[in-house]
Each structure stands twice: as C-alpha cells, then as structure tokens.
Amino acid sequence: MKKLLKALIVMLSLVLVAGCSTPAATPDPTASADPTATNGGTKEYTIAYSVQTLANPYFVTVSEGFEKYGQEIGIKTIVTDGKQDAAAQVSQIENFIAQQVDAIVITPVNDKALEDVVKQATDAGIVVIAANQDFPGSQAFVTIPEYDLGKSLGDVTGKYIKDNFGDEEVQVVVFDYPEVESIIARGDGIREGIMEFAPNAKIVQSISANTPEKGAAAMEAVLQKYPDVQVVAGVNDAAVLGAYEVVMAAGKNTDKFYLGGMDATEQALQLIKEGTIYRTTIDINPKGTGKILIDTAIDVIENGPKTEPIAISLNPVTIDNVAQFIQE
C-alpha cells in the first residue's frame, strides 16, 4: 500500500510540473520577413497609370498588361482614362497624389499641361514615369523611337508599292497625328520610308487621325476627294482599323489595296492573318509594355531616376510572320 501511495504522489508531481512549464513556441514563418514584402521580395507598392485614351486599342492592351503583371507580383495598380482631355488627366494625377501612391505613370494628353502637377507629385516624394512621350519632371522615360517606328512602316509600305504596282503612279494617304509633338516624327518616318522605296508613290494627303472614329471619318473624306487611292498608312492601328471598315463598305477592297498601321493590336493581327487588305502592322510589344512600365517604376523607386530613355523594340508584321505574334 505504501509503495502504491508513493507512486501516485510521484505521478501527481510530474503532472503539476508539466502544467506549470512554458510550452515551446511555434515558429512564425513570417517573423523574420519584411512585413511590406510580397511574392519573392517585391514590396507592396501602389503604382497608378493615367492613360492618354482608352479609345485606342493599343492603350487598352498596355493597360491590361499593366494590371495583369501588377497582380502577378503583388503590386496594387490603378488605371484611369485621360480621354484625350488634358484637364481631366491633371485631375486624375491630383487624385493619385492625394491617395499617396508610390509611383505615377503618365502617357500625356498634353505634356505642357503637366508641369505643375508633376512637380506636386515629385515634391510629395512620388516617382513619375513618362510613357510614350516625355515631359519635364519625369524620372524615367519608356519610349518608342518615334521616327524609327514610322520609318519601319514606311519601308514596308514602300516595298509593297514597288512589288505590287511597279512603276505605276500610286495615290497614297498618310494618317498622322501632329497634335502630339512627338508623333510628328512618326508621320515623317512613314512618308520618308515610302518615298525611299517607291519614288513613284504620290502622297496626296496627310490627315490627322488616331482613333477608329477619326480614321473612319478621315477615310470617308479621302474617298470622296481621291476615289482612286490605293494605299493608306497610319500612325496607329486604331485609325487604320476605322479606315478598313469604310474601305470594305465602299467596295474598294481590291487585290492590291493596302492598309498598314502600327501597335500590333489583336484586331489588326487577325485581319493580317486572314489575308485581308489590312497587310501590315508594327509590333511594339503592347502586351509586354505594361510589365516594362511597372518594372521601370519599381527600379526608380528603389534605385533612383534613369537618365537614358528605355526603348521598346520594333517588329514589322505581315502575313509572312503574323503567326508569331498571335496568341491562340
């Protein structure tokens, strides 16, 4: 009996000791991590993008890539439509400043209208990135070499004229957009490329158009004045896609009729693939540009401003290589 009682006392003592002991801490997997870090160490920034206009399919694609990539790496993104209204764009940027975002990317409606609001942003410690067109106060510039872009389309267009019309005089119309200073060089490149390879081409008109609606209206006016026009080359796909609808409706879609744009929008690529009169576009990596904009903003936030422009590559697309640019 004494032995049993002694054993019970020993067991009870062990239970009491165990109950009073501090349990071992469970490891916290986030304890040593930077609380602001997400997905492989990328800090959780907020990066805003004020787009010139979402009426342009190119900017729609860039914006989609911007948002998708931000989501993939844990960056909060905000995209607003400037609607080609300088005052509206300034208001959007003021809202970004009030929200204390980390960086603002701007494709300007009017670069001269941005001076004061960009200074407000940088004074508030916000990084400002210029996209497509530079402006005072930007801390990095992601750009397409404008003249080279136009020349790329002009070269392809001129070669097409030479190969398909020989020495025949051909009426050509160029859709440019001189309202934006940087795009003037793009229009110049188109004209010079055409004339270099097809001196028999006659550029009968250069007309401002940068949206499907403006392109359609411009093409209607062109066909009334120059019903024999055979070639249209434009500073973006948006305007030329508008022209395409008018040309098709007017029954001008002959075997040789040529439409060429740039931006490699999905609709343009599909029309090229189908062998329509839409024969050329210039790929400027719209799907990947959103990623470039975010990576550039993060780089400037963490490492400071960039003095050299960050160029986007150019790739002419025709029926011969269009399959490489279409994602099935």
Helices and strands as residue ranges (DSSP letters): H 2-20, E 37-38, E 42-43, E 46-51, H 57-73, E 76-81, H 86-98, E 103-106, G 111-114, H 115-123, E 127-131, E 140-143, H 146-165, E 170-176, H 181-197, E 201-208, H 212-225, E 231-234, H 237-249, E 258-260, H 266-273, E 278-283, H 286-303, E 310-311, E 315-317, G 322-325
